[in-house]
Amino acid sequence: MKQHIIPAIRLTVATLLLFAVVYPVVVWGIAQLSSNQGKGEIVELNGKKYYSNIGQSFTDDKYFWSRPSAVGYNAAGSGGSNKGPSNEEYLAQVQARIDTFLVHNPEINKSEIPVDLVTASGSGLDPDFSVQAAKVQVKRIAKIRHIKESKLFELIDRETEKPLLGLFGPEKINVLKLNIALDNLKK
């Protein structure tokens, strides 16, 4: 038994050092080489700091609404609702989001609402939504802000992030950056 315990202890100590000391120090060192020293992309606006990689709540009609959050946009703890598509409470919640969206966007049909505007992401902190989620809100924003729809579509095209290497993942838009660009848009 002694011949097995000593190698097991050595292996335990070696993996502990590798994964609890060496690996975190290497990741931290690489992060220090990035532009924000691993703190994420910080956006400053009106004296406040926002992180573009954390979802923000936008519900005012003059802005593009963000994706719903299962955790109330609380970055201290991410998580989904853990409710399946047959859960009655979840279905009622999604229906309430659809009804709210239709009240604020009466010219839109229910079938035109993208799923990412009425369902939360797995983390509850998704900062991005689909291009269609932005385009479906253009009529409301154009009407409230007295901006031509064509200018808003141009803004959406400008703020759209393409897939990695043109292949991996869908096109997406960061809602915080889009709304900041919207505020800076000239009529």
C-alpha positions as CSV (number, residue, x, y, z in Angstrom):
1,M,0.0,0.0,0.0
2,K,2.9,2.4,0.7
3,Q,4.1,2.0,-2.9
4,H,0.7,3.5,-4.0
5,I,0.2,6.3,-1.4
6,I,3.5,8.1,-2.0
7,P,3.0,8.5,-5.8
8,A,-0.7,9.5,-5.2
9,I,0.4,12.2,-2.8
10,R,3.0,13.5,-5.2
11,L,0.5,13.5,-8.0
12,T,-2.0,15.4,-5.8
13,V,0.6,18.0,-4.9
14,A,1.8,18.4,-8.5
15,T,-1.7,18.9,-9.9
16,L,-2.5,21.3,-7.0
17,L,0.5,23.4,-7.8
18,L,-0.2,23.2,-11.6
19,F,-3.9,24.1,-11.5
20,A,-4.0,26.3,-8.3
21,V,-0.8,28.3,-8.8
22,V,0.9,28.0,-12.2
23,Y,-2.2,28.1,-14.5
24,P,-3.8,31.1,-12.7
25,V,-0.5,33.0,-12.8
26,V,-0.1,32.3,-16.5
27,V,-3.7,33.4,-17.3
28,W,-3.3,36.5,-15.1
29,G,0.0,37.3,-16.9
30,I,-1.6,37.0,-20.3
31,A,-4.5,39.2,-19.2
32,Q,-2.0,41.9,-18.1
33,L,-0.9,42.2,-21.7
34,S,-4.4,43.1,-22.9
35,S,-5.5,46.7,-23.3
36,N,-7.5,46.8,-20.0
37,Q,-5.3,44.4,-18.0
38,G,-8.0,41.7,-18.1
39,K,-10.8,43.9,-16.7
40,G,-13.0,43.7,-19.8
41,E,-13.9,46.6,-22.1
42,I,-14.9,49.6,-20.0
43,V,-17.2,52.2,-21.5
44,E,-17.4,55.5,-19.7
45,L,-20.5,57.7,-20.2
46,N,-21.6,60.7,-18.3
47,G,-19.1,59.9,-15.5
48,K,-20.3,56.4,-15.1
49,K,-18.4,53.2,-16.0
50,Y,-20.1,50.3,-17.8
51,Y,-18.7,47.0,-19.0
52,S,-19.6,46.1,-22.6
53,N,-19.3,42.4,-21.9
54,I,-22.0,42.5,-19.2
55,G,-25.7,42.9,-20.2
56,Q,-27.3,46.2,-19.3
57,S,-31.0,46.9,-18.8
58,F,-32.6,49.1,-21.4
59,T,-36.3,49.4,-21.3
60,D,-36.9,53.0,-22.2
61,D,-38.8,53.3,-25.5
62,K,-36.2,55.6,-27.0
63,Y,-33.5,52.9,-26.8
64,F,-33.0,49.5,-28.2
65,W,-34.3,47.1,-25.6
66,S,-31.8,44.5,-24.3
67,R,-32.2,40.8,-23.9
68,P,-34.1,39.9,-20.8
69,S,-32.1,38.7,-17.8
70,A,-32.9,35.8,-15.5
71,V,-30.7,37.4,-12.8
72,G,-31.8,41.0,-13.1
73,Y,-28.5,41.9,-14.8
74,N,-26.7,41.3,-11.5
75,A,-23.1,40.4,-12.5
76,A,-22.4,39.1,-9.0
77,G,-24.0,35.8,-10.0
78,S,-25.0,34.7,-13.4
79,G,-27.5,32.0,-14.2
80,G,-30.5,31.0,-16.3
81,S,-34.0,30.4,-15.1
82,N,-33.6,26.6,-15.3
83,K,-37.2,26.4,-16.5
84,G,-37.9,24.2,-19.4
85,P,-40.1,25.0,-22.4
86,S,-43.1,23.1,-20.9
87,N,-43.0,25.0,-17.6
88,E,-46.2,26.9,-17.2
89,E,-44.6,29.7,-15.2
90,Y,-41.9,30.1,-17.8
91,L,-44.4,30.2,-20.7
92,A,-46.4,32.8,-18.8
93,Q,-43.3,34.9,-18.3
94,V,-42.4,34.7,-22.0
95,Q,-46.0,35.6,-23.0
96,A,-45.9,38.6,-20.7
97,R,-42.7,39.8,-22.4
98,I,-44.3,39.3,-25.8
99,D,-47.4,41.2,-24.7
100,T,-45.2,44.1,-23.3
101,F,-43.2,44.2,-26.5
102,L,-46.4,44.3,-28.7
103,V,-47.8,47.2,-26.6
104,H,-44.7,49.3,-27.2
105,N,-44.3,48.2,-30.8
106,P,-47.9,47.9,-32.1
107,E,-46.9,47.8,-35.8
108,I,-45.0,44.6,-35.2
109,N,-46.6,41.2,-35.6
110,K,-46.1,38.6,-32.9
111,S,-44.4,36.3,-35.5
112,E,-41.7,39.0,-36.2
113,I,-40.4,39.1,-32.6
114,P,-37.0,37.4,-32.4
115,V,-36.7,34.9,-29.6
116,D,-33.8,36.7,-28.0
117,L,-36.0,39.6,-27.1
118,V,-38.4,37.5,-25.0
119,T,-36.1,34.8,-23.5
120,A,-33.1,35.2,-21.2
121,S,-29.7,33.8,-22.1
122,G,-28.1,30.9,-20.2
123,S,-26.0,33.3,-18.1
124,G,-28.6,36.0,-17.8
125,L,-25.9,38.6,-18.6
126,D,-25.7,38.4,-22.4
127,P,-24.7,41.9,-23.7
128,D,-25.5,41.1,-27.3
129,F,-28.6,40.4,-29.3
130,S,-29.3,39.5,-32.9
131,V,-29.4,41.9,-35.8
132,Q,-33.1,41.1,-36.2
133,A,-33.7,42.0,-32.6
134,A,-32.4,45.5,-33.4
135,K,-34.2,45.9,-36.7
136,V,-37.6,44.9,-35.2
137,Q,-37.4,47.9,-32.8
138,V,-36.5,50.5,-35.5
139,K,-40.1,51.8,-36.1
140,R,-40.6,52.6,-32.4
141,I,-37.3,54.4,-31.9
142,A,-37.6,56.3,-35.2
143,K,-41.0,57.6,-34.2
144,I,-40.0,58.6,-30.7
145,R,-36.7,60.2,-31.6
146,H,-37.9,61.7,-34.9
147,I,-35.1,60.0,-36.9
148,K,-35.4,58.4,-40.3
149,E,-35.6,54.7,-40.2
150,S,-32.9,54.5,-42.9
151,K,-30.5,56.2,-40.5
152,L,-31.2,53.7,-37.8
153,F,-30.7,50.8,-40.2
154,E,-27.3,52.3,-41.2
155,L,-26.5,52.5,-37.5
156,I,-27.4,48.9,-37.0
157,D,-25.2,47.9,-39.9
158,R,-22.3,49.9,-38.6
159,E,-22.6,48.4,-35.1
160,T,-23.1,44.8,-36.2
161,E,-20.2,42.5,-35.2
162,K,-19.4,39.9,-37.9
163,P,-18.8,36.2,-37.0
164,L,-15.2,35.3,-36.0
165,L,-13.2,34.8,-39.2
166,G,-16.5,35.2,-41.1
167,L,-17.4,31.6,-40.1
168,F,-17.9,31.1,-36.4
169,G,-21.0,32.3,-34.7
170,P,-23.8,34.5,-35.8
171,E,-23.8,38.3,-36.5
172,K,-24.5,40.1,-33.2
173,I,-24.8,43.6,-31.8
174,N,-23.7,44.8,-28.4
175,V,-26.7,46.6,-27.0
176,L,-24.8,49.1,-24.8
177,K,-22.6,50.2,-27.7
178,L,-25.6,50.5,-30.0
179,N,-27.5,52.7,-27.6
180,I,-24.5,54.9,-27.0
181,A,-24.1,55.3,-30.8
182,L,-27.8,56.0,-30.9
183,D,-27.5,58.8,-28.4
184,N,-24.6,60.2,-30.5
185,L,-26.5,60.0,-33.8
186,K,-27.3,63.2,-35.5
187,K,-30.9,63.6,-36.8
